[in-house]
Amino acid sequence: AVYRELDQEYQRQKSLTNPPSLFVAEIPLFFESGGKRDYDTVIAVIADPEISYQRFELATGYDQKEFNQRMARQLSLHNKARQADYVIMNNGTLA
């Protein structure tokens, strides 16, 4: 469903009189769903697990056990970084 919606939006943007020169998509579970084959460039935004957990807990209210279960179903940060064309370390604050 995510890829279908992205494709529809991409086609809409492409059909504009002045289409944008860049189309950026934020895709959950990108590598796990085999999405890399459809994109020219992939940027992985990752953070240290401790920081990721703090953000997860703040956003969801779930505990460490739930965080660990979700992370276990995903590729490791190392594997995501290896597969990406660029990696942004997101350990800082929004500021």
N, C-alpha and C positions, 0 to 999 in steps of 0.2 A: 504494500500500500504506500509506503514511504517513497519508494522508487517511482511508482506510477505518478504520484503527486508531483515529484520533482521533475519528471519528464514532461508533464503537462505544463508546468511553470516555465521550464526551459523552452519549450516550443512556443509558448505565448510570448516570452521575452524576445525570441528570435524573430518573430513575425512583426515586431514593432517597426515603425518607420525608421527610428534611430535606435536599434538594439544596443544594449550595453556591450562593452568589449570584454566583460568578465562576468561569469556566472559562478557564484559561490554557493555551495550546499553544505549544511551541517547535518551529518547523518549519524544517528545512533547506531552502534554496533556495525560500523562500516566494514571493517575487515572481516568480521564474523559472518556477514551476509554476502560476501563475495563482490562488493561494490567496486573494488579497485579497477577492475577491467574497463569501466565505463568513463573514467575521468583522466584528464591529461596530467594533473598534478594533485598530489594528496599531501595535506598538512595535518599532522597529528598534534593535538594539543594535549599534553600530559602533565601530571603533577605527581609528586611523591605520594606514596600510599597513605601516609599519616595525614597529609593535607587533604587528600581526596576524601578520606574518611570524615574529617572534621566538616568539610563542606557538605558531604552526604548527610551526616547527622543533623546539621543545621537546617538543611533543605527539607528533609523527610521526617525527621524525628525517630528514624529507625536506629537500631543498635549495631554494634560491631559484628555480631553474628550475621545479620542480614546483609551488611556490607560485604563481608567475606564470601557469603554464598553467591552474591551477584558477581563479584570479581572473579570467582572461580569459574563462572560460565563464559568469561571473556578471555580474549588473548592477553598475554602478559604485556605490560608496558614496554618491555624490551622488544617483544615481537612486533608491536604496533610501530614503535620507533624505527625498527629495521625495515618495515614495509613502506613507510612513508617517504615521500621525496624531501620533506622538510619536517622538522620537529620544533615545536614551541614548548619550552618548559614554563608551566603556569603555576609556579610556586609562590608568586607574589600576591599582593593585594590588588584590588581593582584600581586603586589610586596608583 
